[in-house]
Amino acid sequence: MSIKELESTIHALAKKGKGILAADESSATITKRFAAVNTESTEETRRAYRDLLITTPNLNNYIAGVILYEETLSQKTMDGTLFPEKLKALGILPGIKVDKGLVILPNTSDEQVTQGLDGLAERLADYKTKGACFAKWRAVYAISTVTPSKLAIKANAEGLARYAAICQANGIVPIVEPEILIDGDHTIERSAEVSERVLHSVFNALFRYKVKLEYIVLKPSMVINGKKCLNKASAEQVAEATLTILRRTVPAAVPTINFLSGGQTPEEATANLNAMNALSSHLPWNVSYSYARALQEYPMQIWHGDAKNSVAAQQVFLERAKLNSLAAMGQYDGSMETELSIA
């Protein structure tokens, strides 16, 4: 384990006011998102779209790292530079999604566990030679009257901890992502109850596997009601519930918590993040963002697979990144949305 490598990476990723762009959608996922804006998904359109994101002027003012998909790691920008090299030249760290997706966990109510531990050390060594400094592994938990089960909570915690330990042994900072899905009609109180159990289990497992908490990024869900819940929580309620659970479960040694946006609108994700930072200026961790759709939804709609729309898409992308940067410092205001070029 190279502590200097880990220190250098986490120092860059945990900078106040900067976040992480999740551009690591699998080919299947990005195909669905392209289909929603009537754009064909080919290796070239995927490359062109990610080129648009990565080469957005001044992106490094708001984004510290970009999580890439394996295909993207070996692709090049329009000027022929490999994406990881381009990012580093722009002062942004390249990362890589390393899990191999979800499978059904036997003896559960169709709950899922993440696969990809086999051969992970060898893959990390290869990704590192291609420029990756950090990695991401996602576990998911569905809320219902009977889930998540103790079995699913423990199995996913074990997977996250083993992955994190393997990453650190290879000089790679792990993003630990326990995602509690927003699907369903559960209340914010139920979300808080599940979040506490999940995070408690994850940090117990990280301790057992001797993962150094100083060199991880936690990427959790916000504590929020299900999409079908009739009682929609306000940004202040989300912030208060989320910080309460984080204070109970996340050690102060963790340098940065970068939330996923998980089914929220871009505006909701920004407002909720801001409310957390506005609620308390004395949190033990940096509280920031690692968003995919909440940063990409509008630029993807504008780009529409057409190069002539690239500059307009980049402008909107940069604006969303700036708003979330302000939210990561508690300086965002909803009135700023009306000033956007998409308004």
C-alpha positions, 0 to 999 in steps of 0.5 A, spaced: 500 500 500 502 506 498 500 511 503 503 517 499 498 515 493 492 514 497 493 521 501 495 525 494 488 522 491 484 523 497 486 530 498 484 532 491 477 529 491 476 532 498 477 539 496 471 543 499 466 546 493 468 540 488 465 534 487 465 528 483 462 527 476 459 520 475 460 518 468 461 511 469 454 508 466 454 501 463 453 501 455 446 498 457 444 504 462 447 509 457 443 506 451 437 507 455 438 514 457 440 516 450 434 513 447 430 517 452 433 523 448 432 519 441 440 518 440 443 512 438 448 509 442 454 507 439 461 506 441 462 513 437 456 517 440 458 514 447 465 517 446 463 523 443 458 525 449 463 523 454 468 528 450 463 533 451 463 532 458 470 532 460 472 537 455 467 542 458 472 549 459 473 550 466 470 544 469 476 543 474 473 549 478 467 545 480 469 537 479 475 534 482 474 527 479 470 523 474 468 516 474 469 513 468 466 506 465 471 501 462 470 502 455 471 510 456 478 509 460 481 507 453 477 512 449 480 518 446 478 526 446 477 529 439 484 531 439 487 524 440 488 524 447 486 518 452 481 521 456 485 519 463 491 523 460 486 529 458 483 529 465 489 529 469 492 535 464 486 539 466 487 538 473 481 532 474 483 525 477 480 519 473 477 514 476 474 507 474 467 503 476 470 496 477 464 492 480 461 487 475 453 489 476 448 486 480 445 479 481 440 476 485 442 474 492 439 466 493 434 465 499 432 473 499 426 476 496 429 477 490 434 482 493 441 483 489 448 483 491 454 486 487 459 481 483 466 483 481 471 481 486 474 475 482 480 478 479 479 485 482 486 486 484 489 484 477 484 489 474 486 494 478 493 494 476 491 494 469 486 500 470 492 504 474 497 503 468 491 507 464 491 512 469 485 511 474 487 514 481 480 511 485 475 506 484 467 505 485 463 499 487 456 500 488 451 496 492 444 497 492 438 496 497 431 496 496 426 498 501 419 494 502 415 491 508 420 485 508 427 488 505 432 490 506 434 483 509 439 482 514 442 477 509 442 482 504 445 488 508 451 483 511 452 480 504 453 487 501 457 490 506 462 484 506 463 486 498 464 493 499 469 492 505 473 487 501 473 491 495 475 497 499 481 493 502 483 490 495 483 498 492 487 500 498 492 495 497 493 497 490 494 504 491 487 506 489 482 510 493 475 506 494 469 510 493 464 506 497 457 506 495 451 503 499 445 506 495 438 505 498 433 505 492 428 511 492 423 506 489 417 505 493 412 509 497 416 509 504 416 515 508 423 519 510 422 515 517 423 508 514 428 511 509 432 513 516 431 507 519 434 503 513 440 507 512 442 507 519 442 499 519 446 499 512 451 504 514 452 501 521 453 494 517 458 497 512 462 501 517 463 494 521 465 491 515 470 496 513 473 495 520 473 488 520 477 488 513 482 493 516 480 499 511 483 505 512 477 510 513 482 516 512 483 514 504 475 512 502 470 516 499 463 515 502 458 515 496 451 514 500 444 516 498 440 521 502 435 520 507 429 521 503 422 519 502 420 514 496 418 517 490 411 514 491 410 517 498 404 522 499 408 526 504 414 529 500 420 531 505 422 538 504 430 540 503 430 541 510 427 535 513 432 531 508 438 535 511 436 534 518 434 526 517 441 525 513 445 528 518 442 525 524 444 518 521 451 520 518 453 523 525 450 516 528 454 511 523 460 515 520 466 516 523 470 523 523 476 519 520 472 519 513 474 525 509 469 526 504 461 524 503 459 525 496 452 523 495 449 520 489 443 523 486 438 517 486 432 519 482 432 526 484 431 532 479 437 536 478 434 541 482 432 537 488 439 534 489 442 541 489 437 544 494 438 538 499 445 538 498 445 545 500 440 544 506 445 540 509 451 544 508 447 550 510 444 547 517 451 546 520 458 549 518 461 544 523 460 537 520 466 532 521 466 531 514 466 534 507 459 534 504 459 534 497 456 531 491 458 525 486 452 526 481 450 522 474 443 524 472 443 530 476 449 533 473 448 530 466 440 530 465 439 537 461 446 537 457 444 530 454 437 533 452 440 539 449 446 535 446 441 530 442 447 527 439 448 533 435 455 536 435 453 543 433 449 543 440 455 541 444 457 548 446 450 549 449 450 543 452 457 544 455 454 551 458 448 548 461 453 542 464 458 547 467 452 551 470 449 545 474 456 543 476 457 550 479 450 550 482 452 544 486 459 547 488 455 552 491 451 547 494 457 544 497 459 550 501 452 552 503 451 558 498 446 555 493 439 559 493 433 556 489 433 563 485 439 562 482 435 556 477 432 562 474 438 565 471 440 558 467 440 558 460 436 552 460 430 556 464 
